[in-house]
Amino acid sequence: MPIFNRIADFHADLTATRRDIHAHPELGFQEQRTSDIVAQQLESWGIEVHRGIAGTGLVGVLRNGNSGRSIGFRADMDCLPMTETNDFGYRSTTPGKMHACGHDGHTTMLLGAARYLAETKNFDGTVHFIFQPAEEGGGGGRVMVEEGLFDRFPCDAVYAMHNSPELPLGEARVMPGPVLAAADRITITIHGKGGHASRPYQCIDPVLVGSQIVVAAQSIVSRSMDALDAAVVSICMFNAGEASNVIPETAELRGTVRTFKPAIQDKVEERLGQIVRATAEAYGATAELSYQRGYPPTVNHAAQAERAAVAADAVLGSGKVHRTGSPRMGAEDFSYMLLARPGAFINIGQGDGGRHSVSVHNPRYDFNDEVIPMGSSLFARLAEQEMPR
């Protein structure tokens, strides 16, 4: 079963919606315009809409038959705080905001599935269309779960889909087990003694201390971890000083830690704290580490991952669906939904060897509109497959 013909019929409508959302990006928990568009379209197709979940989040409910079965599909709606450098007609109209991760496409793919399923109703059960705010660091998925998402909208299983520029257009990847990492935030504050740059012996230089911490932190993965246990420690910001001839009083480092196992996460936090304190002490400074646990690992349930792969096979064709691969060090707050319900996170390819192969979170990224009917068909196929009439 290839792309549903009916979804192909309204591909142009979906493309127009996607490009409209792309041109009007909204940050996490601020997706009011996007939420309004989603709600209006769902309601126009006769789908019951529930709003105000995690602020701008909403759920569309479509019932048919009386089997008692249910399924959830999630799409994220927020953009990134970036300035777009593309020059096509539907580029962002808001400086400093950009759909650089494809959430405009994810939202549109789910809308396409909703329109198709509302027209055909070739299933027996309830479909919950979950439109989530604030995936990009805001934890909108966590907030929706905490606000009773699955108590109000029970789901036997829940699925999400994300575009992948590194995968060729027309292919997909869905595998059991960990697929994305936990993402923790670290802030290291160093207190030294400021003074004139020409007399460093009278000072305690927090820039020097911070530099040593950056170097030493890299030993955590290489010397404190089993080589088979994946971890990443990245210091991404170093802020200190206001003048080129003044040794500052303080310095601040910020970064991220990515892991897959709680024990490794604990170990990294422990070793990083030891390095921060000991390094500062060695230079006569003081320092403290703030370690904030972020999104947990995204772990696919084996049975649901295989069910999603079967549906993808039907839509994309034999040999187009990868059931194995290496987990990625990116993170996703769909992880909170997978902690609450069985399900799977699906990657769908959009790479074309050209501009649609540009990585996410890049100022020249753009979602490939040719993916829309594929993703919509995959969601729809999953609903029909898991809740047959």
Secondary structure, DSSP 8 states (H G I E B T S, - for coil): --S-HHHHHTHHHHHHHHHHHHHS---TT--HHHHHHHHHHHHHTT-EEEEEETTTEEEEEEEESS---EEEEEEE---BS------STTS-SSTT-B--SSHHHHHHHHHHHHHHHHHH--SSEEEEEEEE---SSS-HHHHHHHTTHHHHS--S-EEEEEEEEEEETT-EE--SEEEE-EEEEEEEEEE-B-EETT-GGGSB-HHHHHHHHHHHHTHHHHHHS-TTS-EEEEEEEEEE-SSTTEE-SEEEEEEEEEESSHHHHHHHHHHHHHHHHHHHHHTT-EEEEEEEEEE--EEE-HHHHHHHHHHHHHHH-TT-EE-----BS---THHHHHHHS-EEEEEEEEE-SSGGGS-TTSTT----GGGHHHHHHHHHHHHHHHS--
